[in-house]
Amino acid sequence: MSDPVTALDGQSITGQITIADAGPTGMVTLRANFASATVMTGLVDVGLVVPDANQIASGDGTTTLWMSPDEVMILCDYDDAEAQAQSLGDALASAHALAINVSDARCVFRLTGQGGAIRDVLAKLSPADLRPSALPVGMVRRTRLAQVPVAFWFSSDTDATLICFRSVGGYVFDLLSKVSEPGSAVGYFG
């Protein structure tokens, strides 16, 4: 097997914020009925905690993002994603569920910056309410960035992660780079 290559192949740029390709990241999408006792028993057996709506759960080298009432995304080491998907599939074999490795179908960005600069940059492109009270650290938000679907969350006031489809990774990088150019600060969030 060849070494994985992301859509942006390690690109980064610094303007108001730093926008960087996060590199190969393991991602497993799990679709299931989380109200089902069978599903929840299977998830307990593999040690997966389903976060509450719009929340994030971490543990055992994974981060689990709530994506919708019937979907979570598990982030893990790239090399562990296939085994993670297989383990979930095995644990949920008797339930109506789908666990699939989508690592090569997505693009992950790390956004870093001071104060509210990340929120300002994202607010230029997204209809999401980016006030810290509406999107606090640790809450995931699915939304749009200009014309494409994305999900993002803040790990701290100066660090955020954004996920989009691989096919639009270059477009998202260019958008973020443009609205982050020096001299284009809005200063609404800080």
DAKAJO-V191386 format. One record per backbone hydrogen bond with DSSP energy under -1.0 kcal/mol. NH is the residue of the N-H (numbers start at 0). CO is the residue of the C=O. If there is no record, write none. Layout:
nh co
NH CO
NH CO
//
This chain:
nh co
10 7
12 18
14 16
15 179
17 111
18 12
19 109
20 10
21 107
25 75
27 73
28 99
29 71
30 97
31 69
35 32
39 35
40 36
41 37
42 38
43 39
44 40
45 41
46 43
47 42
54 51
56 63
58 61
61 58
62 74
63 56
64 72
65 54
66 70
67 70
70 67
71 29
72 64
73 27
74 62
75 25
79 76
80 77
83 79
84 80
85 81
86 82
87 83
88 84
89 85
90 86
91 87
92 89
94 91
96 94
97 30
99 28
101 26
104 101
106 163
108 161
109 19
110 159
111 17
112 157
116 113
119 115
120 116
121 117
122 118
123 119
124 121
125 121
133 130
134 130
137 153
138 135
139 53
140 151
142 149
144 147
145 124
147 144
149 142
150 162
151 140
152 160
154 158
155 158
159 110
160 152
161 108
162 150
163 106
165 104
167 164
168 165
171 167
172 168
173 169
174 170
175 171
176 172
177 173
178 174
180 177
183 180
//
